[in-house]
Amino acid sequence: QVQLEESGGGLVQAGGSLRLSCAASGGTFRRYAMAWFRQAPGKERESVAAISWSGGNTYYADSVKGRFTVSRDNAKNTVYLQMNSLEPEDTAVYYCAIDLSLHSSDYVPHRTADFGSWGQGTQVTVSS
C-alpha cells in the first residue's frame, strides 16, 4: 500500500516562497499521476496542481498559475510543489495524492475523486 508524507510547510510572509515535498513509499510510484490539493478552514478541498506519471504534462488551478510549479523525481519517489509569490489566500493545509489507476504517460487527473490515496497534509500559513 502506497503511503504519502508531506513536508515543507510553515509560516511565510506574503510574497515569500515555500517548497513542499511529498515522499511516497510502499509501492511503485513512477507509473502513477500525482497531485497537490489544499483545504482552507470552512472551505472544500480544491485541486492546486497535478503531474502525469511521466512528468511531461501538468495541470494548475487558475489561482496558482504562474506562481506554483509542480515537479517529480521518480528516482526519489518524490513530488514537489514550488510556491512563489505567496498570498494570504494560499493559507491552507496542503495534501498530496496519488491516482492508483494506470493511465497514459501524459494523462493528468486533477479531480478529488480521481485520487485514492492521500497524505496527512502540511500546514501553509501566509501572513499579510
C-alpha positions in Angstrom: 0.0 0.0 0.0 1.4 3.4 -1.0 1.9 5.8 1.8 2.5 9.6 1.3 4.2 12.0 3.6 4.2 15.7 3.0 6.8 18.2 4.4 8.0 21.7 3.9 5.0 23.7 5.2 5.3 26.6 7.5 4.7 30.3 8.1 5.8 32.8 5.5 5.1 36.4 4.7 3.2 37.4 1.7 5.4 37.5 -1.4 7.6 34.7 0.0 8.2 31.2 -1.2 8.0 27.6 0.1 8.8 24.3 -1.4 6.6 21.3 -0.4 7.8 17.8 -0.8 5.8 14.5 -0.8 7.6 11.3 -0.4 5.9 8.1 -1.4 6.7 4.6 0.0 5.3 1.1 -0.1 4.6 0.8 -3.8 5.6 1.6 -7.4 5.4 5.3 -7.6 6.7 6.1 -11.1 3.7 4.9 -13.0 1.1 7.0 -11.3 -0.1 10.5 -11.6 0.3 12.7 -8.6 -1.4 15.9 -7.4 -1.5 18.6 -4.7 -4.7 19.7 -3.1 -5.4 22.2 -0.4 -8.1 22.9 2.1 -8.7 26.2 3.9 -10.8 26.4 7.1 -14.5 26.3 6.2 -13.8 25.5 2.5 -13.9 22.4 0.4 -10.7 20.7 -0.7 -9.6 22.0 -4.0 -7.1 21.0 -6.6 -3.9 23.0 -6.9 -1.6 21.2 -9.3 -1.1 17.8 -10.8 1.5 16.0 -12.8 1.4 13.0 -15.1 3.4 9.9 -14.2 6.0 10.8 -17.0 6.3 14.3 -15.7 5.6 15.5 -19.2 2.2 17.1 -18.5 0.9 19.3 -15.7 -2.3 21.0 -14.5 -2.6 24.1 -12.4 -5.6 25.8 -10.9 -6.2 29.3 -12.3 -5.5 30.8 -8.9 -1.9 29.5 -8.8 -0.8 29.6 -12.5 2.4 31.5 -12.9 3.2 31.2 -9.2 3.3 27.5 -8.4 5.3 24.7 -10.1 4.8 21.0 -9.7 7.6 18.5 -10.5 8.6 15.0 -9.6 11.7 12.9 -9.2 10.7 9.3 -9.9 14.1 8.0 -8.8 13.5 9.5 -5.3 9.7 8.7 -5.2 9.1 12.4 -4.5 6.8 15.0 -5.9 7.4 18.7 -5.2 5.4 21.9 -5.2 7.4 25.1 -5.5 5.2 28.0 -4.3 6.3 31.6 -5.1 4.7 35.0 -4.6 2.6 33.5 -1.9 -0.6 35.3 -0.9 -2.7 35.2 2.3 -5.3 33.4 0.3 -2.9 30.5 -0.2 -3.2 29.7 3.5 -4.4 26.1 3.9 -3.5 22.6 4.7 -1.8 21.1 1.6 -2.2 17.5 0.7 -0.5 15.3 -1.9 -2.4 12.5 -3.5 -1.7 9.6 -5.9 -4.0 8.2 -8.6 -3.6 4.5 -8.4 -5.2 3.9 -11.8 -3.0 3.2 -14.8 -3.1 5.9 -17.5 -1.2 7.0 -20.5 2.1 8.7 -19.8 0.8 12.3 -20.2 -2.7 12.0 -18.6 -3.2 14.4 -15.8 -6.1 13.7 -13.5 -7.0 16.6 -11.1 -10.4 15.9 -9.5 -10.6 14.9 -5.9 -12.4 11.7 -6.9 -9.5 10.6 -9.2 -7.2 10.1 -6.2 -7.4 7.1 -3.9 -4.5 7.6 -1.5 -3.7 10.8 0.4 -1.1 12.1 2.7 -1.8 13.7 6.2 -1.2 17.2 5.0 1.1 20.0 5.8 0.1 23.5 7.0 1.0 26.5 5.0 0.3 29.9 6.5 0.9 33.2 4.7 0.8 36.3 6.7 -0.1 39.7 5.2 
